[in-house]
Each structure stands twice: as structure tokens, then as C-alpha cells.
Amino acid sequence: MGRPVSVVIPTLGDVDLLETALGPLLEELDVRDQEDEVIVVDDTGSGELVEPLAQRHGRLRVIARPDNGGFAEALLVGVRCSKHPRVFALNPDVRVRSGFLEPLLHSLEDPDVFAVTPRVLLNGDGRQRESLSGLVLVDGVVRVTQRPDDGLGCVPRPVPFAVGGAWLFRRDEFLAVEGYDSLFKPFYWEDLSLCFAAWRAGMQVLEQPESVVEHHHRGTIGKCVPENVRLAAIEKNRLLFQWKYMDDPEVLAASLATLRRRALETGLSGSGRRELEWLVLALDQADEVLAARASLAPGERSFAEVVAESGG
């Protein structure tokens, strides 16, 4: 029985970059000879990609958003328009390698697997494996780490989250939660939050090393958003993630004590001003994160158990 896939590619301009992703992707789909579809979501807000892509690739479905809503909203639009039960999300700066799709599909046959990410190699370098991640708590603060290769070869590994730019999931499960949590707009930590919720609910997320893609880091955010704004989004959303999911009173207390200490140090010495700004940005969303926390269903796994079982 065939297992057709909908591939959704949110993009913000740069047709040449998109072409580097489409070439190997379309070749792979041709080899599969399924009823796979490729949906490109034009998030420029102007529809400027529709005509050039239609001229180059007649098989693409190009959906133009009326405004620039960001990666999360563009992906959600694409998934809503997809027709197959399995969806592969792909960033334009990711190039797939031959045979990447079948191992992912095989892993997703397990109903307890929420999502699968391929082995994601930074710039194609086998020594830099972005997908083999872990979570650690340092002084009450959640950190994402890159785990070293454990020598297990092509055995799938549990990971805290599937890399947002290359992952396979079930359409109905993604749409059931309306995609990524808007709490984390405009970007960063939304993929981790979505997968963490699945871990809490008793499911798991895997890295499937038999599937390989290359991430060539020419993403839109880095080109369009100043570094200080990107860093602020990362650190603000790190705090929101912690406040949403931390359920151990001691761990939460340690996190809040760290924030209090840093705030006092800033007031006394004047250093660490950036950290205080990030805290203020997070506190501006206090009502939102408290509502998100209150709406969480009881989890089958605690915060600490997810960290441990997902490769922490």
C-alpha cells in the first residue's frame, strides 16, 4: 500500500534558495512514484513567488498568504491545505538526500510516535548533527544541548523535539492543536513546545538517522532580523517555555531564584541589562503563559521525566 506525503515548504522570498531545496526533493518524489504533493506557502504578503514558481515547476501548489505571518502561521496554512495524512515540513535551506523519506514513514507507523526528524547535518558535515539534541537544567534554566554521536549507527533515538525545518508528522494531530503555540510568536521554541506537549501526553519524538538531510543555514530570520532581536526572542521564549511546563515546585523555585538573583545583580552592578530586558519581555506575556499553563491537561510524564526520557 502506498504512503503518499504532503510536503509543506513555508518561504519568504529567495527563489534561488528555494530551488536548491526543490531539486533533490522533486527527484526523490519522482523515484517514489506516489501521489506525493509539494505545497509552497508564499509568506511574502505580496504573492511575488507565485508566477516564477508556476513557470519553473508546474507540479507545485503555491499558496500566497495575504500578509507576512511568520513561519508558524505559514506552516499551519500549508498543512490545512494538504490532502495526505502524513506531512513533511521543510525549510528552503534544507536539502534532502536520497532515500530520506521511507525511514521516516516507517518510524511514524508506531502510533506512540508523534513526530520524526531526520539526521540533520549542518552544512552537510557529518560531525555536526543538529537533530541529536537533548535538554538539561542548569541552575534552574532549560538549555538545549547537542548530544555527541553515541555510536549506535542507524538506531532511532529519542529527542526532545523534531527540528522545525525538517520533520514528519500526522496531519490530524498537528491540526488538532492548531499547530505551533502562538505564545511563542514571532519565532523560536515553538517546535520544542509542541513536541514537549506530546512527550507529556505519553508519546515520543524520534531522530531517525537512516534519513539524512543537510541544513545550509541561509534561513530568512537571520537575514531579515537583527541579531539582538533574534537573541531577545530566544531568551524571552525560553522563559515562557519554562513557566508553561515546569511542574516540580523545587525546579520552578530554582528557576525563579536565578531570575531574581540576576535582576538584583543588574540593579547593583548595571551589568546584565540584556537579561533584564528579556525578563521584562516575558513578563509582558504573563497573562498568556498563565492561561496556557492552566489549560494543560494532566501529563503522563512530569517535566523532569520528559527531560530524562527524551535524551537529557
Buried (B, 14 or more C-beta within 10 A) or exposed (E): EEBBBBBBBBBBBBBEBBBBBBEBBBEBBEEBEBEBBBBBBBBBEBEEBBEEBEEEBEEBBBBBBEEBBBBBBBBBBBBBBBEBBBBBBBBBBBBBBEEBBBBBBBBBEEEEBBBBBBBBBBEEEEEEBBBBBBBEBEEBBBEBBEBEEEEEEEEBBBBBBBBBBBBBBBBEBBBEEEBBBBBBBBBBBBBBBBBBBBBBBEBBBBBBBBBBBBBBEBBBBEEEBEEEEBBBBBBBBBBBBBBBBBBEEEBBEBBBEBBEEBBEBBEEEEEBEEBBBBBEBBBEBEEBBEEBBEEEEEBEBBBBBBBEEBBB
